[in-house]
Amino acid sequence: MSRLVGNAVVAQSGGPTAVINASAAGVIQAALASGDIPHVFGAHNGILGVVEEQLFDLGQEDAAAIEGLRRTPSAALGSCRYKLKSLKDSRADYERILEVFRAHNVRYFFYIGGNDSMDTADKLGILAGETGYELRVMGIPKTIDNDLVETDHCPGYGSVVKYLAVTVMEAGRDTEALYTADTATVLETMGRNTGWIAAGTGLAQRTAEDAPHLIYVPEVPFSVEGFVADCQAVLQRLGRLFIVAAEGLTDEKGEYITTDTGAFATDAFGHRQLGGVAEFLKAIVEEKVGVKCRWNKLGTCQRNAMHFASKRDSDEAYLVGEVAVQQALQGRTGKMVTLVRESDNPYTITTGLADLAVVANGEKPLPREYMNDAGTHITERMRRYAQPLIGGEVPLEMGADGLPTYVRLKRRFIEPKTGRRSAG
Amino acid sequence: MSRLVGNAVVAQSGGPTAVINASAAGVIQAALASGDIPHVFGAHNGILGVVEEQLFDLGQEDAAAIEGLRRTPSAALGSCRYKLKSLKDSRADYERILEVFRAHNVRYFFYIGGNDSMDTADKLGILAGETGYELRVMGIPKTIDNDLVETDHCPGYGSVVKYLAVTVMEAGRDTEALYTADTATVLETMGRNTGWIAAGTGLAQRTAEDAPHLIYVPEVPFSVEGFVADCQAVLQRLGRLFIVAAEGLTDEKGEYITTDTGAFATDAFGHRQLGGVAEFLKAIVEEKVGVKCRWNKLGTCQRNAMHFASKRDSDEAYLVGEVAVQQALQGRTGKMVTLVRESDNPYTITTGLADLAVVANGEKPLPREYMNDAGTHITERMRRYAQPLIGGEVPLEMGADGLPTYVRLKRRFIEPKTGRRSAG
């Protein structure tokens, strides 16, 4: 281990979560306490903030505000969907980032995000090495999608599952009370390519009466005929029906069963923006099953629901941030901190490290055996996996007005030193 | 006051709320403790359960389950949208109900619902009087829509506002973090004819930075041109935009700006089922304002969100149930219990009584002065009105699995005595 004294940049990327700020708090508190990192800079809006030299000094925030990040949802540093491509195609951006890092003696870079962010961090570390600039780059996993490889699960996932599970319990009781009028309900969850989130709502079903009665995930090809038969079977048994469906359902050919036709139908990464699965299934239930169907789409509400977030998830999010700093101080670079499950019950975890490049290029689908043979509900194996992740509630600080107090950072921007605002 | 000894029926009607079961608990506990009411029957699925003689004995439920109703969302007795018309048009139904009441010596009827339910209860009381059957009929207000006349507010409203306000705070932070990619967000709330619910989310805005930045209600005619200008002004100021819109927005001619085209586009009452306002506004934001827009539609999740329900709302819901029983025991009939505000700060209320017929035929719009001149956000007057209603959180009983335990009644159905199942 060689000691490296220099400043740090911490950045958040991609879709926010209820606990991404807990990871930032872990990084900031560990870095400020280290003795080797004089300044911890926040990048405003992820890697964009580095490219644009929009950095703020987190050491100038109130300590209470940093601690308050642990009960504040979304990305307090600002996030982005700015995509860097290969070193060849985005070389100007990567060089620009190193230019900014050099200007501010940044020797540590902590990037909290999903696989696109791990890719960016990885390539940045490679270029730094090539150019002889000593930089330690660590990735910190974050995604409600839970689709990163190498880690047992991703911070953010437990909280979205806890919130959606209670929501399904509650909306399920609505369908149960009003089945003579509104006989069926569809709830659409996030999950573009994987069914982890939708499957997680299966925890809401403690008895066969409970919602959800049917769960559809992208890993199981969707057929209208199968769906209609599934619905009919549940209606026969219970006289009501509550369905959870991931936004990214695909048919036997692997095509999305519905796509958004709006003016911004693809995001900056070229991902197609999905939506409309709930309305699509509602139409099938009404037209082909023949009962009235309501539909709910929680959208961005689900990934920021701090008011019912998982304490365990939040604590783990903090932990991976803290460990990233500790590992970097010990000389590690080019790694993402992982969560390694030792046991389901009692639930115990430790942390590990994975190569950024491996995480960047992988995607972890929901294992087929986590769904039943019909592909319409979760198995006991999925229950054992997901249940420990939703334990406890993050304590809120409530205002006198009956709503939580979430912090907002002061963001004391530092003086730019490079004289320009972008790459090239 | 004349003493009347006989059984009671309690029923729940219309869309469930987080606290309609608290009202049921208030009725059941007060009635069972009264000494004058030997049996308290629950009607399975509102008035339908009476017509079909589907009654269960609430005295046979565990006392803990009855108490547990206070932390259980939705309608535990079952609800319905079964609409009785005038005494002339629905006479067979009304006579059938009295037949069932006579068969089980039911002398007290407590109906928890909105104005349609108050209408049913009122007419039932009138027919009982005409036929010389001594029956005391009391209405208990319930609606998230908050549109009943004569009462300061309706149980159920405070809880939906508290939940939606925290949700707007949280999803608003998402837009704030990711504005460089997802610049705008629309959240659609319930509210077919009135803007109480949408306006309530204004409480989430503590500073001008906070969501929601724009609120649209049915009481203010919607114009696309005005909306585009409103959006542009917010974007100019903040670079991001969070919009709340009620589902029942109408244009200058009073026409809904969007309607659901599904197979079940009207409900049993002939109300058009709305939906799609969020998608409609999203399309305008993308096409005419020119920024990417996300949208969220919480649907039935919002009215059952016990996991962040208002303690004050729940306590008041219990109170109106309890007072309905006390008033009926004292000889009152044909009345709905109201909440009468004595002061905003400190918030104090008492209860009153209103004629069922008056409540049945009224609808209370959001006063225009509760919205600003532009009709795009709430005023201080609205804030003073709504803020006290969201105080405190209903304590949950959490299971070992990280989710709340909501009760389900055993429903010990009593033996039918009339030998048939419906009217006529």
Interface residues (C-beta under 8 A of the other chain):
Chain A: Q12 G15 P16 A18 N45 L48 T72 P73 S74 A75 A76 G78 S79 C80 R81 Y82 K162 A165 V166 T167 M169 E170 A171 R173 D174 T175 E176 A177 L178 T180 A181 D182 T185 L187 L203 A204 R206 E209 G262 A263 F264 D267 A268 G275 K282 A283 E286 E287 K292 C293 R294 W295 N296 K297 L298 G299 T300 C301 R303 N304 A305 M306 H307 F308 S310 Q387 I390 G391 G392 E393 M398 D401 G402 L403 P404 Y406 R408
Chain B: Q12 G15 P16 A18 N45 L48 T72 P73 S74 A75 A76 G78 S79 C80 R81 Y82 K162 A165 V166 T167 M169 E170 A171 R173 D174 T175 E176 A177 L178 T180 A181 D182 T185 L187 L203 A204 R206 E209 G262 A263 F264 D267 A268 G275 K282 A283 E286 E287 K292 C293 R294 W295 N296 K297 L298 G299 T300 C301 R303 N304 A305 M306 H307 F308 S310 Q387 I390 G391 G392 E393 M398 D401 G402 L403 P404 Y406 R408
